[in-house]
Amino acid sequence: DTDLVLVAPATANFIAKLSHGLADCLASTLCLATDVPVMVAPAMNPNMWQHPATQDNLARLRNRGVRFIGPDSGDTACGEDGEGRLS
C-alpha cells in the first residue's frame, strides 16, 4: 500500500503544473490520480521561490491539502544564496 506521494525536488514549473491540474508527465499524473496525501519538496532559485506567481501556486496547493518540506535557506544549485534550497 502507498502511504504518500513525495515529489523531490519540486521545481517552480512542477508546482505550477500541479496547482493548475495539469497531468502531462508521470509525476503530475500520479499526483492528480492518487487518493493518498501528496508532499512536495520545493527546490529553486530564491527569486523564483519569492515570485508572486509561485507563492500563489503554493497557497492554492496548501488549500488543497498538499504538504511541503522546506525549502531551506542557503546556497542553491544556481549559485545564489537564499530561500529555495532543497531541504
N, C-alpha and C positions, 0 to 999 in steps of 0.2 A: 504494500500500500504506500502511496505517496502522501507525505505529510505536508509538503511545502514545495513551491516552485521558487528557486532562487536564481536571479539573473545578476551575474557579477563578471565583469563590470557592466554597469548600465550607463551607456552614453546618453548625451543630451538627445541624440536622434532616436534612440530606443525609447527613452522616456516620453518623447513627443508622440511616437507611434502608439505606444500603449495608452497614453491619455486620450488619444483620438480614436481608439478602437481599430487600428489598422492591424491586419494579420497578413503581412507579406513576406514573412520569414518564419522559420521553425520556432524560434523563441517567442515571437509575438503571437503566433498561432497558439502555441501551448498556453501562454498566459491568458488568452481570451477563452480557450476551451476548457480550462481546468475548473474544478469545483473545490480546490484546496487553496489555502492562502498563498498570495504572491508576495515575494520580498525582492527588492532590488537594492543593489549596492552601487550608487552613483560614482562615476569617475569621469572627470572632465576638467577642462581649463577653468580656472577661477572666474574669468569673465563670463564664460558660458553658464556656469553654475549660478551666478548672480543675475543673469539676464532675466528681465520680467517674463518673457515667454516661458523660460524654463521653470521659473517659480510658479507661474500659473499652471503649468502641466503637473508639477509636483503637488500642488494644492488639489487639483482635480483627482489625482490618483489617491491622495490621502483620504479624500472624501469617499472614495470607493473602497477603502479598506486595505489598499496596498501598503505594505510595511517597508520601512527603509533602514538600511545600515549605513550610517555616515551621511555625507562624506567627512573625511578628516581634513585638517589644515596641514600644509607643509609643501614640500617640493612635489610638483606634479610631473607627469610624463613629458609635457611640452617644455619643461624647464622653468615654468613660472612657480611662484610660491603663493599659496593662499588656499582657501577652502575649495575643495573639489577633488582632493586626493582620495583614492580608493582606501577604505578602512581596512 
